[in-house]
Amino acid sequence: MRSPCAAAVLLLSACLAGAEPDYFAPEAVAAFAEHLFLEGDFLRAGYEYERYLFAQIPEGDSLAAAHERAGRAFRCGGDFGRALGHFRAGFEAAAAEADRERAAAEIGLTYLHLDDAAGSLRFLQQQPGWEASVQLRRLAAGDLILLGRWEEALGALGGHPDAEVEQLRALARRGAAMNRKSPALAAVLSSVVPGAGKMYAGEFGDGVQSLLLVGALAALSIVSFHDEGVQSWRGWLYVSMGGLMHAGNIYGSVVSARRYNQKQHETLREDLRALLPACPPGASADAR
Amino acid sequence: MPARLAALFLLVLAFPAQPARADDPAFAQGDAFQRSGAFAEAVTEYKRFLFFNPESARAGEAHSRIASCLLAEGRLGEAVGALRLAAAAAGLEAERVERQLELVGALLGAGKDAEAELELLRLQAFSGDQGRDLPLHLALLRIYQGRWEEAEGALRQAFPENAAQLQRLRELLADARKLKLKSPQTARLLSAVLPGAGQAYAGDAPDALNALAVNGGIATLVVASAVNGYYPEAVLLLFFPLKRFYTGNIGNAGRLAQRRNAAAQEQNRQRILDALLGLPAWPAAQFATSE
């Protein structure tokens, strides 16, 4: 972060001294991009970093770092596809091992935010010696949590005493202990007792309502058949209505169970994204 | 927010009173982008200018241009922020007042009429030479709020020398004041007593007949079932369809009254705005309209 700040100070001093600033000199573009990034105008910062990439990159900076900054800006701005392109270019351009590892982590994180946990995991596990890197293992564990492979996630995290790793471990344990509802069981329960499947899936009020409605229609049909015999048109009307509602209630129970599971998964995913954010708070795009 | 009134305010911002000098390369490029409709790119260039020239005398102008671009992109909330900065960076009193009036327009466009009112009242209290702009903005705000008497006062202040021209407007404002609004509470109460009565009170006869027929039909079935000894059916009909349609009818009557009031107010607003735009003294060059 030092370099663009220094450039910004120099450029601003030049402006204040009355000199005509060269807005499109690489240092000026980088300083402006950094300013936009810190201001939270991420996409605009990303495009300025791209402008910087078109220019001759000054000494002291590298192509890999410039791509990384552009990638971070786009990822913070929510354009994950464009961010991935920059991180991949940075990964290809990185010469030092540490730079490659950092670029790999950025790629893994971007895949994760693109909802491609399998792609992220595949990429991370392709990196030589990924198991030795805490950063890459953390991301792989995040992917495994999203894929519902809790034990493997815990294994990837190992016994590292880091606080963030501990939070991920807690999330994996929570996922493993998550109370999932079986749609099949919900259907069976609702077949036997109308509304029971909905109650099992956590929608108690709906379940009671279904029980009362189907029960009332069943009771009315019994009363009608009892009074008027098998020819009772009322009886047949109530049986038909009750049957339709019962079938709807069985299907609704399956939907409720799936919705319950989906909600649990969404909560877990949101918590994971909070632990591995696309744009960490107080982030700077500067990778140097 | 009535679209036309919003457009009226927003168009004030799209036509800055002073043309910008185009000597700075970033500023010039921003202007070129803005003229060609590339508003996002224009904002980048104005921001570049501000980054490198934070103390420039044109900083306020740059913020104002950013706001115009954001408004053109429909990003009202961000435009309001830019206009606040523009007002804060204005050097001259007249420029500050102009920027604050632009801010009022943007706030109204964003539906923040309470904040717009606060800005206007602050301007009214603290600015020296108020000219015609301030009372005119105030009049538009009051028309938007449906505060007709205050709108008339502000218009008289804006056009003190054109009292005869305001005659038609005064009549329309008087009509607006006389408008009897329907009470949603009364509508709900009437529909609770007799289904459909609230809808009839709100002036929607087909909806009233529909509510009366549906609720009356189900109520007849309930009574017939009970009289014939089908008590479980009577209870079922009472607690499922009748309860649903009866409560729905009450809520609907209240909503209908509110909608009717809003439509009548809007109609008045449109009539008054039409008359205002037709005034010979209307500053058309400043308040350009898209029509």
Interface residues (C-beta under 8 A of the other chain):
Chain A: A8 L11 L12 C15 L16 P21 Y23 A28 A31 F32 H35 L36 D41 R44 Y47 E48 L213 A216 L217 A219 L220 V223 R234
Chain B: P25 A26 A40 V43 T44 K47 R48 F51 F52 N53 P54 E55 P232 E233 L236 F240
